[in-house]
Amino acid sequence: MPVRPESKRSASSQLTWRAAFALAFSLCAAWQSGDAPAAESRVAEPLESFPHSALEIRSSQGRQWFNIRIADNEARQEQGLMYVRSLPADEGMLFPATKPRVMTFWMKNTVIPLDLLFITAHGRIACLREQARPLVLDLITCDKTVKAVLEIGGGEAAKRGIRVGDLVKHEVFRR
């Protein structure tokens, strides 16, 4: 088949198109091969399937009750409250550690602001990180050894008078 004259003029555009196609194909292949981050390629588990219980915080304003979900394994801890669009004022998520340690969090794929309460093995709030900004990859930590972290809606700690030193009552903190 003869080559059309306009094809000769567009040889560079054909090469550009082929290079773009090859790049797109290789990126798709890498994604399909599992080189994508595990947490993002995994389907989120419905929060309703997480274990749940009640948790009490004794603050300066009295007893504060929360209905909590418990991130009791590695997959649930990786997922946390990612993609949750709203969190009722009386709900939260507890991230217990098997043994006390320094715990670190980030807000990747978390679309609502949160308060993070870092709680010692004796049930005392050691650190309080208020209004963690959504979708930010900065690390959120406490330099103290803790048994668990409780995430509640951003601003709830201030509204309820929750402060460092307050006592948290839950079976995770039984002596």
N, CA and C atoms as an extended XYZ file, in Angstrom:
525
Properties=species:S:1:pos:R:3:atomname:S:1:resname:S:1:resid:I:1 pbc="F F F"
N         0.852       -1.171        0.000 N   MET     1
C         0.000        0.000        0.000 CA  MET     1
C         0.896        1.232        0.000 C   MET     1
N         0.645        2.165       -0.871 N   PRO     2
C         1.477        3.368       -0.940 CA  PRO     2
C         1.275        4.245        0.295 C   PRO     2
N         2.317        4.962        0.674 N   VAL     3
C         2.261        5.880        1.808 CA  VAL     3
C         1.719        7.210        1.335 C   VAL     3
N         0.786        7.740        2.055 N   ARG     4
C         0.228        9.043        1.695 CA  ARG     4
C         1.235       10.133        2.024 C   ARG     4
N         1.259       11.173        1.252 N   PRO     5
C         2.196       12.271        1.516 CA  PRO     5
C         2.021       12.872        2.918 C   PRO     5
N         0.774       13.013        3.414 N   GLU     6
C         0.586       13.623        4.733 CA  GLU     6
C         1.146       12.737        5.850 C   GLU     6
N         1.267       11.440        5.619 N   SER     7
C         1.833       10.544        6.621 CA  SER     7
C         3.307       10.844        6.830 C   SER     7
N         3.995       11.237        5.752 N   LYS     8
C         5.408       11.587        5.892 CA  LYS     8
C         5.552       12.825        6.763 C   LYS     8
N         4.644       13.779        6.622 N   ARG     9
C         4.732       15.001        7.406 CA  ARG     9
C         4.430       14.752        8.885 C   ARG     9
N         3.656       13.744        9.198 N   SER    10
C         3.251       13.521       10.584 CA  SER    10
C         4.028       12.375       11.246 C   SER    10
N         5.174       12.024       10.701 N   ALA    11
C         5.975       10.937       11.274 CA  ALA    11
C         6.365       11.245       12.715 C   ALA    11
N         6.730       12.498       13.014 N   SER    12
C         7.114       12.849       14.386 CA  SER    12
C         5.900       12.775       15.319 C   SER    12
N         4.727       13.159       14.818 N   SER    13
C         3.545       13.063       15.671 CA  SER    13
C         3.164       11.605       15.906 C   SER    13
N         3.431       10.733       14.919 N   GLN    14
C         3.170        9.311       15.111 CA  GLN    14
C         4.110        8.741       16.174 C   GLN    14
N         5.379        9.165       16.174 N   LEU    15
C         6.323        8.706       17.186 CA  LEU    15
C         5.912        9.188       18.571 C   LEU    15
N         5.475       10.433       18.667 N   THR    16
C         5.018       10.978       19.946 CA  THR    16
C         3.818       10.189       20.459 C   THR    16
N         2.881        9.899       19.569 N   TRP    17
C         1.700        9.131       19.955 CA  TRP    17
C         2.103        7.735       20.416 C   TRP    17
N         3.021        7.086       19.706 N   ARG    18
C         3.470        5.745       20.080 CA  ARG    18
C         4.175        5.761       21.440 C   ARG    18
N         4.992        6.779       21.691 N   ALA    19
C         5.682        6.883       22.974 CA  ALA    19
C         4.673        7.072       24.110 C   ALA    19
N         3.674        7.903       23.890 N   ALA    20
C         2.644        8.124       24.900 CA  ALA    20
C         1.878        6.840       25.173 C   ALA    20
N         1.557        6.104       24.116 N   PHE    21
C         0.843        4.846       24.267 CA  PHE    21
C         1.688        3.847       25.049 C   PHE    21
N         2.980        3.761       24.718 N   ALA    22
C         3.870        2.830       25.416 CA  ALA    22
C         3.981        3.178       26.896 C   ALA    22
N         4.078        4.464       27.214 N   LEU    23
C         4.146        4.891       28.602 CA  LEU    23
C         2.860        4.534       29.336 C   LEU    23
N         1.718        4.827       28.753 N   ALA    24
C         0.427        4.499       29.373 CA  ALA    24
C         0.293        2.998       29.579 C   ALA    24
N         0.707        2.220       28.594 N   PHE    25
C         0.628        0.771       28.699 CA  PHE    25
C         1.507        0.261       29.842 C   PHE    25
N         2.731        0.792       29.958 N   SER    26
C         3.637        0.314       31.013 CA  SER    26
C         3.128        0.713       32.399 C   SER    26
N         2.520        1.894       32.519 N   LEU    27
C         1.955        2.293       33.803 CA  LEU    27
C         0.790        1.392       34.192 C   LEU    27
N        -0.067        1.072       33.232 N   CYS    28
C        -1.182        0.157       33.495 CA  CYS    28
C        -0.668       -1.224       33.879 C   CYS    28
N         0.364       -1.678       33.215 N   ALA    29
C         0.936       -2.992       33.517 CA  ALA    29
C         1.517       -3.010       34.928 C   ALA    29
N         2.203       -1.940       35.319 N   ALA    30
C         2.765       -1.869       36.669 CA  ALA    30
C         1.647       -1.882       37.704 C   ALA    30
N         0.575       -1.153       37.448 N   TRP    31
C        -0.561       -1.111       38.368 CA  TRP    31
C        -1.184       -2.503       38.495 C   TRP    31
N        -1.371       -3.172       37.376 N   GLN    32
C        -1.983       -4.501       37.374 CA  GLN    32
C        -1.076       -5.550       38.014 C   GLN    32
N         0.231       -5.342       37.968 N   SER    33
C         1.160       -6.351       38.483 CA  SER    33
C         1.249       -6.355       39.996 C   SER    33
N         0.609       -5.383       40.640 N   GLY    34
C         0.653       -5.350       42.091 CA  GLY    34
C         1.672       -4.388       42.639 C   GLY    34
N         2.291       -3.581       41.794 N   ASP    35
C         3.242       -2.597       42.275 CA  ASP    35
C         2.536       -1.416       42.925 C   ASP    35
N         1.216       -1.394       42.858 N   ALA    36
C         0.445       -0.334       43.499 CA  ALA    36
C         0.489       -0.537       45.013 C   ALA    36
N         0.367        0.544       45.798 N   PRO    37
C         0.350        0.406       47.252 CA  PRO    37
C        -0.780       -0.517       47.693 C   PRO    37
N        -0.489       -1.400       48.641 N   ALA    38
C        -1.457       -2.421       49.064 CA  ALA    38
C        -2.737       -1.818       49.610 C   ALA    38
N        -2.643       -0.778       50.443 N   ALA    39
C        -3.843       -0.222       51.057 CA  ALA    39
C        -4.779        0.370       50.019 C   ALA    39
N        -4.244        0.902       48.942 N   GLU    40
C        -5.099        1.517       47.942 CA  GLU    40
C        -5.686        0.501       46.980 C   GLU    40
N        -5.050       -0.657       46.831 N   SER    41
C        -5.570       -1.645       45.909 CA  SER    41
C        -6.564       -2.583       46.598 C   SER    41
N        -6.638       -2.512       47.906 N   ARG    42
C        -7.534       -3.351       48.685 CA  ARG    42
C        -8.903       -2.689       48.769 C   ARG    42
N        -9.945       -3.486       48.731 N   VAL    43
C       -11.304       -2.978       48.890 CA  VAL    43
C       -11.524       -2.726       50.374 C   VAL    43
N       -12.083       -1.566       50.715 N   ALA    44
C       -12.318       -1.215       52.107 CA  ALA    44
C       -13.355       -2.145       52.729 C   ALA    44
N       -13.079       -2.554       53.961 N   GLU    45
C       -14.017       -3.380       54.719 CA  GLU    45
C       -15.092       -2.458       55.292 C   GLU    45
N       -16.349       -2.831       55.225 N   PRO    46
C       -17.396       -1.973       55.807 CA  PRO    46
C       -17.159       -1.789       57.306 C   PRO    46
N       -17.282       -0.560       57.795 N   LEU    47
C       -17.046       -0.293       59.216 CA  LEU    47
C       -18.009       -1.078       60.098 C   LEU    47
N       -19.176       -1.404       59.571 N   GLU    48
C       -20.158       -2.161       60.342 CA  GLU    48
C       -19.629       -3.538       60.740 C   GLU    48
N       -18.637       -4.044       60.009 N   SER    49
C       -18.095       -5.367       60.333 CA  SER    49
C       -16.964       -5.299       61.371 C   SER    49
N       -16.484       -4.106       61.707 N   PHE    50
C       -15.465       -3.962       62.748 CA  PHE    50
C       -16.123       -4.266       64.104 C   PHE    50
N       -15.369       -4.841       65.050 N   PRO    51
C       -15.916       -4.982       66.408 CA  PRO    51
C       -16.280       -3.599       66.953 C   PRO    51
N       -17.280       -3.545       67.822 N   HIS    52
C       -17.676       -2.258       68.378 CA  HIS    52
C       -18.024       -2.404       69.858 C   HIS    52
N       -17.926       -1.299       70.564 N   SER    53
C       -18.257       -1.273       71.993 CA  SER    53
C       -18.403        0.176       72.428 C   SER    53
N       -18.659        0.363       73.704 N   ALA    54
C       -18.770        1.704       74.281 CA  ALA    54
C       -17.459        2.048       74.983 C   ALA    54
N       -17.149        3.331       75.012 N   LEU    55
C       -15.937        3.826       75.669 CA  LEU    55
C       -16.328        5.085       76.425 C   LEU    55
N       -15.792        5.239       77.634 N   GLU    56
C       -16.089        6.404       78.463 CA  GLU    56
C       -14.816        7.200       78.712 C   GLU    56
N       -14.942        8.521       78.646 N   ILE    57
C       -13.847        9.415       79.033 CA  ILE    57
C       -14.371       10.292       80.155 C   ILE    57
N       -13.639       10.345       81.255 N   ARG    58
C       -14.022       11.196       82.387 CA  ARG    58
C       -13.272       12.514       82.241 C   ARG    58
N       -14.012       13.520       81.766 N   SER    59
C       -13.417       14.833       81.490 CA  SER    59
C       -13.862       15.849       82.536 C   SER    59
N       -13.374       17.066       82.384 N   SER    60
C       -13.758       18.154       83.296 CA  SER    60
C       -15.255       18.465       83.201 C   SER    60
N       -15.884       18.072       82.099 N   GLN    61
C       -17.323       18.297       81.923 CA  GLN    61
C       -18.146       17.062       82.260 C   GLN    61
N       -17.516       16.064       82.888 N   GLY    62
C       -18.231       14.851       83.281 CA  GLY    62
C       -17.906       13.683       82.377 C   GLY    62
N       -18.761       12.680       82.438 N   ARG    63
C       -18.557       11.465       81.658 CA  ARG    63
C       -18.962       11.684       80.208 C   ARG    63
N       -18.047       11.335       79.317 N   GLN    64
C       -18.278       11.468       77.876 CA  GLN    64
C       -18.295       10.062       77.280 C   GLN    64
N       -19.386        9.704       76.643 N   TRP    65
C       -19.538        8.362       76.090 CA  TRP    65
C       -19.401        8.379       74.579 C   TRP    65
N       -18.724        7.356       74.054 N   PHE    66
C       -18.557        7.190       72.610 CA  PHE    66
C       -18.885        5.753       72.228 C   PHE    66
N       -19.561        5.587       71.114 N   ASN    67
C       -19.729        4.286       70.479 CA  ASN    67
C       -18.558        4.155       69.515 C   ASN    67
N       -17.737        3.142       69.728 N   ILE    68
C       -16.507        3.054       68.944 CA  ILE    68
C       -16.441        1.772       68.135 C   ILE    68
N       -15.731        1.866       67.025 N   ARG    69
C       -15.315        0.710       66.240 CA  ARG    69
C       -13.877        0.428       66.647 C   ARG    69
N       -13.500       -0.842       66.619 N   ILE    70
C       -12.154       -1.213       67.054 CA  ILE    70
C       -11.375       -1.773       65.871 C   ILE    70
N       -10.273       -1.115       65.559 N   ALA    71
C        -9.370       -1.565       64.487 CA  ALA    71
C        -8.442       -2.592       65.126 C   ALA    71
N        -8.903       -3.839       65.165 N   ASP    72
C        -8.247       -4.880       65.955 CA  ASP    72
C        -7.248       -5.746       65.189 C   ASP    72
N        -6.991       -5.430       63.935 N   ASN    73
C        -5.955       -6.171       63.203 CA  ASN    73
C        -5.254       -5.203       62.241 C   ASN    73
N        -4.202       -5.672       61.622 N   GLU    74
C        -3.381       -4.795       60.777 CA  GLU    74
C        -4.168       -4.187       59.616 C   GLU    74
N        -4.976       -4.992       58.953 N   ALA    75
C        -5.750       -4.483       57.812 CA  ALA    75
C        -6.730       -3.399       58.259 C   ALA    75
N        -7.400       -3.612       59.376 N   ARG    76
C        -8.352       -2.613       59.880 CA  ARG    76
C        -7.621       -1.363       60.349 C   ARG    76
N        -6.435       -1.533       60.911 N   GLN    77
C        -5.669       -0.361       61.341 CA  GLN    77
C        -5.176        0.440       60.147 C   GLN    77
N        -4.809       -0.237       59.066 N   GLU    78
C        -4.405        0.483       57.847 CA  GLU    78
C        -5.582        1.258       57.269 C   GLU    78
N        -6.761        0.658       57.293 N   GLN    79
C        -7.952        1.304       56.736 CA  GLN    79
C        -8.445        2.438       57.622 C   GLN    79
N        -8.573        2.184       58.916 N   GLY    80
C        -9.053        3.197       59.841 CA  GLY    80
C       -10.312        3.883       59.359 C   GLY    80
N       -10.314        5.197       59.408 N   LEU    81
C       -11.467        5.988       58.978 CA  LEU    81
C       -11.283        6.571       57.577 C   LEU    81
N       -10.416        5.927       56.773 N   MET    82
C       -10.244        6.384       55.388 CA  MET    82
C       -11.586        6.385       54.677 C   MET    82
N       -11.800        7.388       53.884 N   TYR    83
C       -12.966        7.541       53.001 CA  TYR    83
C       -14.285        7.774       53.743 C   TYR    83
N       -14.268        7.821       55.077 N   VAL    84
C       -15.498        8.105       55.827 CA  VAL    84
C       -15.831        9.584       55.624 C   VAL    84
N       -17.039        9.866       55.186 N   ARG    85
C       -17.426       11.244       54.841 CA  ARG    85
C       -18.002       12.033       56.007 C   ARG    85
N       -18.482       11.343       57.036 N   SER    86
C       -18.977       12.032       58.231 CA  SER    86
C       -18.854       11.088       59.419 C   SER    86
N       -18.715       11.662       60.595 N   LEU    87
C       -18.582       10.882       61.812 CA  LEU    87
C       -19.465       11.534       62.869 C   LEU    87
N       -20.501       10.835       63.324 N   PRO    88
C       -21.353       11.416       64.361 CA  PRO    88
C       -20.543       11.801       65.596 C   PRO    88
N       -21.015       12.799       66.323 N   ALA    89
C       -20.291       13.344       67.467 CA  ALA    89
C       -19.993       12.309       68.545 C   ALA    89
N       -20.810       11.278       68.639 N   ASP    90
C       -20.617       10.282       69.702 CA  ASP    90
C       -19.953        9.002       69.193 C   ASP    90
N       -19.305        9.051       68.044 N   GLU    91
C       -18.647        7.864       67.504 CA  GLU    91
C       -17.154        8.097       67.340 C   GLU    91
N       -16.415        6.990       67.233 N   GLY    92
C       -14.977        7.063       67.048 CA  GLY    92
C       -14.412        5.707       66.682 C   GLY    92
N       -13.086        5.654       66.574 N   MET    93
C       -12.406        4.394       66.282 CA  MET    93
C       -11.193        4.277       67.198 C   MET    93
N       -11.065        3.093       67.809 N   LEU    94
C        -9.957        2.803       68.712 CA  LEU    94
C        -8.950        1.911       68.002 C   LEU    94
N        -7.670        2.283       68.106 N   PHE    95
C        -6.558        1.542       67.506 CA  PHE    95
C        -5.689        0.995       68.642 C   PHE    95
N        -6.002       -0.209       69.136 N   PRO    96
C        -5.196       -0.757       70.231 CA  PRO    96
C        -3.900       -1.388       69.719 C   PRO    96
N        -2.851       -1.259       70.517 N   ALA    97
C        -1.577       -1.928       70.215 CA  ALA    97
C        -1.512       -3.206       71.055 C   ALA    97
N        -0.817       -4.220       70.561 N   THR    98
C        -0.691       -5.451       71.337 CA  THR    98
C         0.106       -5.212       72.614 C   THR    98
N         1.095       -4.332       72.534 N   LYS    99
C         1.830       -3.903       73.726 CA  LYS    99
C         2.116       -2.407       73.576 C   LYS    99
N         2.269       -1.691       74.693 N   PRO   100
C         2.488       -0.241       74.609 CA  PRO   100
C         3.709        0.118       73.754 C   PRO   100
N         3.543        1.182       72.961 N   ARG   101
C         4.617        1.642       72.073 CA  ARG   101
C         4.305        3.065       71.617 C   ARG   101
N         5.259        3.696       70.985 N   VAL   102
C         5.015        4.986       70.349 CA  VAL   102
C         4.221        4.709       69.081 C   VAL   102
N         3.100        5.397       68.904 N   MET   103
C         2.233        5.164       67.747 CA  MET   103
C         2.220        6.403       66.858 C   MET   103
N         2.186        6.175       65.549 N   THR   104
C         2.227        7.256       64.565 CA  THR   104
C         1.111        7.067       63.549 C   THR   104
N         0.466        8.173       63.182 N   PHE   105
C        -0.645        8.154       62.238 CA  PHE   105
C        -0.432        9.207       61.161 C   PHE   105
N        -1.249        9.110       60.110 N   TRP   106
C        -1.343       10.149       59.086 CA  TRP   106
C        -2.778       10.197       58.623 C   TRP   106
N        -3.101       11.184       57.801 N   MET   107
C        -4.481       11.408       57.374 CA  MET   107
C        -4.686       11.062       55.900 C   MET   107
N        -3.854       10.180       55.373 N   LYS   108
C        -3.980        9.781       53.968 CA  LYS   108
C        -5.378        9.215       53.720 C   LYS   108
N        -6.036        9.724       52.712 N   ASN   109
C        -7.376        9.288       52.306 CA  ASN   109
C        -8.428        9.462       53.400 C   ASN   109
N        -8.128       10.256       54.409 N   THR   110
C        -9.095       10.572       55.459 CA  THR   110
C        -9.650       11.948       55.117 C   THR   110
N       -10.944       12.011       54.861 N   VAL   111
C       -11.532       13.218       54.286 CA  VAL   111
C       -12.231       14.107       55.309 C   VAL   111
N       -12.174       13.759       56.599 N   ILE   112
C       -12.762       14.580       57.652 CA  ILE   112
C       -11.688       14.904       58.691 C   ILE   112
N       -11.784       16.057       59.351 N   PRO   113
C       -10.830       16.356       60.420 CA  PRO   113
C       -11.082       15.449       61.619 C   PRO   113
N       -10.022       15.108       62.336 N   LEU   114
C       -10.137       14.224       63.490 CA  LEU   114
C        -9.335       14.761       64.671 C   LEU   114
N        -9.779       14.392       65.879 N   ASP   115
C        -8.986       14.563       67.087 CA  ASP   115
C        -8.407       13.189       67.407 C   ASP   115
N        -7.106       13.124       67.704 N   LEU   116
C        -6.454       11.858       68.052 CA  LEU   116
C        -6.025       11.910       69.512 C   LEU   116
N        -6.510       10.948       70.295 N   LEU   117
C        -6.205       10.854       71.708 CA  LEU   117
C        -5.270        9.668       71.909 C   LEU   117
N        -4.042        9.916       72.347 N   PHE   118
C        -3.047        8.885       72.594 CA  PHE   118
C        -3.168        8.482       74.066 C   PHE   118
N        -3.470        7.198       74.323 N   ILE   119
C        -3.883        6.748       75.647 CA  ILE   119
C        -2.906        5.702       76.186 C   ILE   119
N        -2.469        5.894       77.434 N   THR   120
C        -1.522        4.968       78.067 CA  THR   120
C        -2.193        3.652       78.436 C   THR   120
N        -1.385        2.687       78.842 N   ALA   121
C        -1.900        1.379       79.260 CA  ALA   121
C        -2.792        1.495       80.489 C   ALA   121
N        -2.633        2.577       81.272 N   HIS   122
C        -3.457        2.781       82.464 CA  HIS   122
C        -4.707        3.608       82.161 C   HIS   122
N        -4.915        3.926       80.882 N   GLY   123
C        -6.134        4.626       80.494 CA  GLY   123
C        -6.087        6.135       80.619 C   GLY   123
N        -4.928        6.703       80.716 N   ARG   124
C        -4.800        8.171       80.795 CA  ARG   124
C        -4.433        8.734       79.421 C   ARG   124
N        -5.015        9.860       79.081 N   ILE   125
C        -4.674       10.521       77.817 CA  ILE   125
C        -3.298       11.165       77.983 C   ILE   125
N        -2.337       10.687       77.202 N   ALA   126
C        -0.955       11.170       77.276 CA  ALA   126
C        -0.729       12.349       76.342 C   ALA   126
N        -1.349       12.324       75.172 N   CYS   127
C        -1.223       13.386       74.175 CA  CYS   127
C        -2.568       13.550       73.467 C   CYS   127
N        -2.833       14.755       73.046 N   LEU   128
C        -4.060       15.059       72.316 CA  LEU   128
C        -3.682       15.885       71.091 C   LEU   128
N        -3.994       15.370       69.934 N   ARG   129
C        -3.732       16.085       68.680 CA  ARG   129
C        -5.092       16.455       68.091 C   ARG   129
N        -5.403       17.737       68.173 N   GLU   130
C        -6.736       18.206       67.775 CA  GLU   130
C        -6.770       18.682       66.328 C   GLU   130
N        -7.914       18.472       65.714 N   GLN   131
C        -8.216       18.969       64.368 CA  GLN   131
C        -7.158       18.566       63.338 C   GLN   131
N        -6.797       17.292       63.322 N   ALA   132
C        -5.869       16.803       62.289 CA  ALA   132
C        -6.502       17.061       60.928 C   ALA   132
N        -5.734       17.667       60.043 N   ARG   133
C        -6.258       18.089       58.735 CA  ARG   133
C        -6.430       16.916       57.779 C   ARG   133
N        -7.561       16.874       57.098 N   PRO   134
C        -7.826       15.798       56.130 CA  PRO   134
C        -6.791       15.757       55.004 C   PRO   134
N        -6.500       14.545       54.552 N   LEU   135
C        -5.692       14.264       53.367 CA  LEU   135
C        -4.240       14.692       53.465 C   LEU   135
N        -3.769       15.036       54.656 N   VAL   136
C        -2.390       15.482       54.842 CA  VAL   136
C        -1.520       14.284       55.216 C   VAL   136
N        -0.333       14.208       54.646 N   LEU   137
C         0.550       13.071       54.879 CA  LEU   137
C         1.558       13.311       56.006 C   LEU   137
N         1.461       14.452       56.681 N   ASP   138
C         2.350       14.709       57.819 CA  ASP   138
C         2.091       13.665       58.900 C   ASP   138
N         3.151       13.242       59.588 N   LEU   139
C         3.003       12.249       60.639 CA  LEU   139
C         2.440       12.890       61.901 C   LEU   139
N         1.525       12.182       62.538 N   ILE   140
C         0.894       12.622       63.781 CA  ILE   140
C         1.295       11.605       64.833 C   ILE   140
N         1.990       12.061       65.869 N   THR   141
C         2.506       11.120       66.854 CA  THR   141
C         2.514       11.742       68.232 C   THR   141
N         2.886       10.928       69.189 N   CYS   142
C         3.078       11.331       70.574 CA  CYS   142
C         4.397       10.704       70.993 C   CYS   142
N         5.230       11.442       71.678 N   ASP   143
C         6.544       10.902       72.048 CA  ASP   143
C         6.493        9.970       73.255 C   ASP   143
N         5.290        9.683       73.727 N   LYS   144
C         5.115        8.793       74.876 CA  LYS   144
C         4.646        7.407       74.418 C   LYS   144
N         4.943        6.407       75.213 N   THR   145
C         4.494        5.044       74.940 CA  THR   145
C         3.013        4.951       75.301 C   THR   145
N         2.209        4.456       74.353 N   VAL   146
C         0.767        4.359       74.585 CA  VAL   146
C         0.258        2.963       74.232 C   VAL   146
N        -0.903        2.635       74.756 N   LYS   147
C        -1.537        1.345       74.493 CA  LYS   147
C        -2.515        1.435       73.326 C   LYS   147
N        -3.056        2.647       73.083 N   ALA   148
C        -4.047        2.801       72.015 CA  ALA   148
C        -4.192        4.265       71.633 C   ALA   148
N        -4.800        4.460       70.459 N   VAL   149
C        -5.167        5.805       70.012 CA  VAL   149
C        -6.657        5.774       69.686 C   VAL   149
N        -7.355        6.804       70.140 N   LEU   150
C        -8.773        6.968       69.841 CA  LEU   150
C        -8.927        8.133       68.869 C   LEU   150
N        -9.593        7.883       67.740 N   GLU   151
C        -9.916        8.951       66.795 CA  GLU   151
C       -11.388        9.296       66.963 C   GLU   151
N       -11.646       10.600       67.157 N   ILE   152
C       -13.011       11.112       67.231 CA  ILE   152
C       -13.109       12.308       66.282 C   ILE   152
N       -14.303       12.768       66.050 N   GLY   153
C       -14.497       13.889       65.134 CA  GLY   153
C       -13.694       15.114       65.539 C   GLY   153
N       -13.178       15.823       64.559 N   GLY   154
C       -12.404       17.031       64.813 CA  GLY   154
C       -13.205       18.050       65.600 C   GLY   154
N       -12.662       18.512       66.709 N   GLY   155
C       -13.322       19.499       67.550 CA  GLY   155
C       -14.098       18.910       68.718 C   GLY   155
N       -14.316       17.606       68.710 N   GLU   156
C       -15.090       16.968       69.785 CA  GLU   156
C       -14.380       17.057       71.126 C   GLU   156
N       -13.058       16.911       71.150 N   ALA   157
C       -12.323       16.982       72.419 CA  ALA   157
C       -12.547       18.344       73.082 C   ALA   157
N       -12.424       19.412       72.318 N   ALA   158
C       -12.629       20.758       72.874 CA  ALA   158
C       -14.075       20.949       73.329 C   ALA   158
N       -15.033       20.517       72.527 N   LYS   159
C       -16.455       20.669       72.878 CA  LYS   159
C       -16.794       19.950       74.172 C   LYS   159
N       -16.147       18.823       74.410 N   ARG   160
C       -16.463       17.998       75.573 CA  ARG   160
C       -15.508       18.211       76.749 C   ARG   160
N       -14.580       19.131       76.613 N   GLY   161
C       -13.640       19.411       77.695 CA  GLY   161
C       -12.634       18.291       77.935 C   GLY   161
N       -12.339       17.515       76.904 N   ILE   162
C       -11.384       16.406       77.030 CA  ILE   162
C        -9.968       16.963       76.959 C   ILE   162
N        -9.131       16.548       77.935 N   ARG   163
C        -7.768       17.074       78.019 CA  ARG   163
C        -6.769       15.969       78.338 C   ARG   163
N        -5.493       16.299       78.156 N   VAL   164
C        -4.408       15.401       78.569 CA  VAL   164
C        -4.572       15.124       80.058 C   VAL   164
N        -4.428       13.855       80.438 N   GLY   165
C        -4.575       13.445       81.838 CA  GLY   165
C        -5.931       12.849       82.158 C   GLY   165
N        -6.940       13.088       81.322 N   ASP   166
C        -8.274       12.522       81.555 CA  ASP   166
C        -8.211       11.000       81.509 C   ASP   166
N        -9.146       10.362       82.219 N   LEU   167
C        -9.196        8.910       82.316 CA  LEU   167
C       -10.139        8.333       81.260 C   LEU   167
N        -9.659        7.310       80.559 N   VAL   168
C       -10.445        6.604       79.549 CA  VAL   168
C       -10.768        5.215       80.103 C   VAL   168
N       -12.059        4.866       80.099 N   LYS   169
C       -12.504        3.572       80.605 CA  LYS   169
C       -12.936        2.693       79.435 C   LYS   169
N       -12.218        1.583       79.267 N   HIS   170
C       -12.526        0.590       78.243 CA  HIS   170
C       -11.752       -0.667       78.594 C   HIS   170
N       -12.229       -1.826       78.156 N   GLU   171
C       -11.570       -3.092       78.483 CA  GLU   171
C       -10.116       -3.160       78.012 C   GLU   171
N        -9.736       -2.396       77.000 N   VAL   172
C        -8.342       -2.375       76.513 CA  VAL   172
C        -7.389       -1.874       77.608 C   VAL   172
N        -7.917       -1.038       78.541 N   PHE   173
C        -7.060       -0.403       79.536 CA  PHE   173
C        -7.207       -1.028       80.930 C   PHE   173
N        -7.788       -2.203       81.012 N   ARG   174
C        -7.895       -2.872       82.318 CA  ARG   174
C        -6.521       -3.323       82.763 C   ARG   174
N        -6.256       -3.150       84.043 N   ARG   175
C        -4.927       -3.503       84.592 CA  ARG   175
C        -4.818       -4.953       84.904 C   ARG   175
